[in-house]
Amino acid sequence: MKQLNILLYFLLIFHTHASNLYTNTISNFLAITLDTFKMLQSPPTKEKSIDTLASRSKQQRRRILPRPKPRPRPRPRPSSQPSYEAGVVIINRSNGQRLGDDLIGYFKALWIAHKYKVPFIHQPFTFSEHFFPKKIPDKFQRKHILARSEQTINSYIQKNVNIVLNIDLHCITDDLIEAIKDPIYKAKLQDTFLHEPKEKINIPVGYDSVAVHIRKGSRTDPPLLATQSITTKVKTNPETAISYADVQWPLKFPPNQYYINQIERLITLLPHKKLFFYIFTDDKDPEQLKKIFQQALSHHKNIIIDGRNKGFTYDRTIINDFLCMAHMNHIIRSESHFSKAAHIIGNHKIAISLEAAEWRNNEYVIDKVRVTNHYTKEEYIITH
C-alpha cells in the first residue's frame, strides 16, 4: 500500500509540472521512478555510517590513496682525491718553514711515486694555494709512517703493505736534476708549478735573460762568516764558527766571487749574445748588492746587471721571484732549495750550479761547479 501511494505521488508531480519538463523524455522519468521503487523494495537496515576515508580499513585506504613517487637517490659526489683499495700511497711531508724546502720535498715525493708507480697525494704547505687548491688529502684507514730512507720505501713497496709513506725531505738520495730528464715526470711538475708570474720583469728586447739567485740569509738564518766580497779569506775562532750560516751550509751561501766567476763563465759560453742578468736576493740592501756586481763586471760589453731596488719581503715577493726565475733563459744558482726548485721546473738553456765547497784553514774553497748546456747537450763538472 505504501509503495502504491508513492507511485501515485510521483504521477501527480509529473502531471503538475509536465509543462516545465518538455526537455526530458518520459523514458528518463520512468527510469528514475523504477530505481526509486527498487530502493524501497530493499529490506530495512540499520542506519548506515557515513562512508568516509577514515572509516575504512588500512588495506582499503592503501588501495584508494595514490602511491607517492619514489624520491630520486642522490648521486655520490666524486672525491677530491682518488681512493685506493690497497698498497702503498706516497705523500709529501711539509716542513712548514721555507718554500724551497717544501717544494723540494714535494718534488722528491712525486719522484718516488713516479719511479715506483704507486699513487701520490699532496699535503698542503705554506704558499701551496698558489699552485693547487688547499685541500687536506683523504684520510686513509691505514697507518702513516715517516720514511727516512729509500730502503724503507722500497721494502714496503715490495711487500705491498697497505700503508701511507710520508716522504722526508732528506731521505731521498736520487739527484732531482737527473730525475727531470724523465719527460713524464718533468711534465707533471710543470703542469702544477710553471705558471706565469703576476709581475713580470722588463727584459730588454734582443737580450737573453739570466736569473742569478744570491742568498744572503733571511728570517731565522744566522749571520754569515765570510766577508762576501771578492776575497773570501777570513780569520775566525773555530769554536764559534758553527753559529754562522755559510759554515753550516756552505753550498747555500757562497760568497759574491762565486757568482761573479759564473757570470763571466756564461759570458764566455755565449760570446755572441746580449745578456740581461737579474739578481734575485733576500739581501737587506739589494740596490747596494747590485752596484757591487755592476762595478765588478763593468769591463764587459753587451751585458746588463739589474735587480730589485727595494728590500726583499718574504710573503709579498717569494712566489713572484720563484716564477720569474723559472721563466728565465738561463740560471746561475747555489744549492739553495728555492733556486734549485726554479731550476727543476724551468726550461733553462744553460744552468750553472754549485756542487761542492767547504772551509779550509778559515778560507771558503769551491771544489766543483756543474754546468748543464742544452745548446750543446753537454753536462759536465768543473773541478777547481
LINURKA-V931917 format. One record per residue. N is the residue number from 0. PHI is phi in whole degrees, -180 to 180 (NA if undefined). BURIAL is + if it has 16 or more other ideal C-beta (glycine too) atoms within 10 Angstrom, else -. Layout:
N:PHI:BURIAL  N:PHI:BURIAL
This chain:
0:NA:-  1:-66:-  2:-65:-  3:-66:-  4:-62:-  5:-66:-  6:-66:-  7:-65:-  8:-65:-  9:-68:-  10:-65:-  11:-67:-  12:-64:-  13:-65:-  14:-68:-  15:-71:-  16:-108:-  17:-62:-  18:-68:-  19:-93:-  20:-110:-  21:-71:-  22:-82:-  23:-98:-  24:-91:-  25:-65:-  26:-63:-  27:-65:-  28:-65:-  29:-65:-  30:-65:-  31:-67:-  32:-64:-  33:-65:-  34:-63:-  35:-67:-  36:-64:-  37:-64:-  38:-64:-  39:-71:-  40:-72:-  41:-67:-  42:-66:-  43:-65:-  44:-124:-  45:-67:-  46:-62:-  47:-76:-  48:-79:-  49:-65:-  50:-79:-  51:-110:-  52:-65:-  53:-71:-  54:-82:-  55:-88:-  56:-75:-  57:-61:-  58:-66:-  59:-67:-  60:-67:-  61:-63:-  62:-72:-  63:-85:-  64:-67:-  65:-70:-  66:-73:-  67:-68:-  68:-70:-  69:-66:-  70:-73:-  71:-69:-  72:-73:-  73:-66:-  74:-74:-  75:-66:-  76:-73:-  77:-67:-  78:-72:-  79:-67:-  80:-124:+  81:-66:-  82:-100:-  83:-124:+  84:-71:-  85:-158:-  86:101:-  87:-84:+  88:-122:+  89:-99:+  90:-137:+  91:-76:+  92:-112:+  93:-78:+  94:-87:+  95:71:-  96:-120:-  97:-125:+  98:-62:+  99:-59:+  100:-65:+  101:-67:+  102:-66:+  103:-65:+  104:-61:+  105:-64:+  106:-60:+  107:-68:+  108:-64:+  109:-65:+  110:-65:+  111:-62:+  112:-62:+  113:-70:+  114:-66:+  115:-98:-  116:57:-  117:-122:+  118:-65:-  119:-134:+  120:-128:+  121:-100:+  122:-101:+  123:-59:+  124:-141:+  125:-59:-  126:76:+  127:-67:+  128:-65:-  129:-75:-  130:-117:+  131:-153:-  132:-56:-  133:-83:-  134:-121:-  135:-76:-  136:-61:+  137:-57:-  138:-86:-  139:-76:+  140:-82:-  141:-155:-  142:-77:-  143:-101:-  144:-131:-  145:-81:-  146:-90:+  147:-102:-  148:-150:-  149:-72:+  150:-62:-  151:-64:-  152:-60:+  153:-63:-  154:-65:-  155:-68:+  156:-68:+  157:-64:-  158:-80:-  159:57:-  160:-75:-  161:-78:+  162:-154:+  163:-110:+  164:-103:+  165:-86:+  166:-85:+  167:-78:+  168:-57:+  169:-102:-  170:-89:+  171:-93:+  172:-92:-  173:-62:-  174:-82:-  175:-67:+  176:-65:-  177:-77:-  178:-64:+  179:-73:+  180:-72:-  181:-77:-  182:-64:-  183:-69:-  184:-63:+  185:-66:+  186:-62:-  187:-62:+  188:-66:+  189:-67:+  190:-61:-  191:-88:-  192:-113:+  193:-84:+  194:-97:-  195:-78:-  196:-70:-  197:-70:-  198:-112:-  199:-84:-  200:-84:+  201:-80:-  202:-94:+  203:-59:-  204:-66:-  205:90:-  206:-108:+  207:-83:+  208:-91:+  209:-130:+  210:-87:+  211:-120:+  212:-98:+  213:-118:+  214:-94:+  215:-113:+  216:111:+  217:-149:+  218:55:-  219:-96:-  220:-66:+  221:-71:-  222:-68:-  223:-96:+  224:-90:+  225:-65:+  226:-70:-  227:63:+  228:-101:-  229:-65:-  230:-88:-  231:-114:+  232:-78:-  233:-139:+  234:-117:-  235:-152:-  236:-85:-  237:-58:-  238:-71:-  239:-103:-  240:-65:-  241:-65:-  242:-81:-  243:-100:+  244:-64:+  245:-76:+  246:-87:+  247:-69:-  248:-129:-  249:-63:+  250:-76:+  251:-93:+  252:-128:+  253:-70:+  254:-73:+  255:-58:+  256:-61:+  257:-58:+  258:-70:+  259:-62:+  260:-64:-  261:-75:+  262:-63:+  263:-65:-  264:-64:+  265:-66:+  266:-60:+  267:-68:-  268:-70:+  269:-124:+  270:-68:-  271:-102:-  272:-110:+  273:-87:-  274:-120:+  275:-112:+  276:-96:+  277:-117:+  278:-90:+  279:-101:+  280:-152:+  281:-103:+  282:-61:+  283:-70:-  284:-128:-  285:-65:+  286:-66:-  287:-66:-  288:-63:+  289:-63:+  290:-66:-  291:-61:+  292:-73:+  293:-62:+  294:-71:-  295:-68:+  296:-115:-  297:-67:-  298:-79:-  299:-89:-  300:-97:-  301:61:-  302:-132:+  303:-130:-  304:-107:+  305:-138:+  306:175:+  307:-71:+  308:-91:-  309:-99:-  310:-66:-  311:-75:+  312:-115:-  313:-58:-  314:-70:-  315:-89:-  316:-112:+  317:-62:+  318:-70:+  319:-63:+  320:-62:+  321:-60:+  322:-70:+  323:-64:+  324:-61:+  325:-66:+  326:-92:+  327:-72:+  328:-71:+  329:-137:+  330:-146:+  331:-122:+  332:-147:+  333:-96:+  334:-96:+  335:-60:+  336:-63:+  337:-65:+  338:-74:+  339:-66:+  340:-63:+  341:-64:+  342:-64:+  343:-66:+  344:-88:+  345:-83:+  346:-122:-  347:-69:+  348:-75:+  349:-131:+  350:-127:+  351:-121:+  352:-139:+  353:-84:+  354:-106:-  355:-151:+  356:-160:+  357:-161:-  358:-95:+  359:-133:-  360:52:-  361:62:-  362:-130:-  363:-80:+  364:-123:-  365:-93:+  366:-100:-  367:-138:-  368:-132:+  369:-97:-  370:-123:+  371:-113:+  372:-115:+  373:-80:-  374:-68:-  375:-98:-  376:58:-  377:-119:-  378:-142:-  379:-148:-  380:-109:-  381:-98:-  382:-101:-  383:-96:-
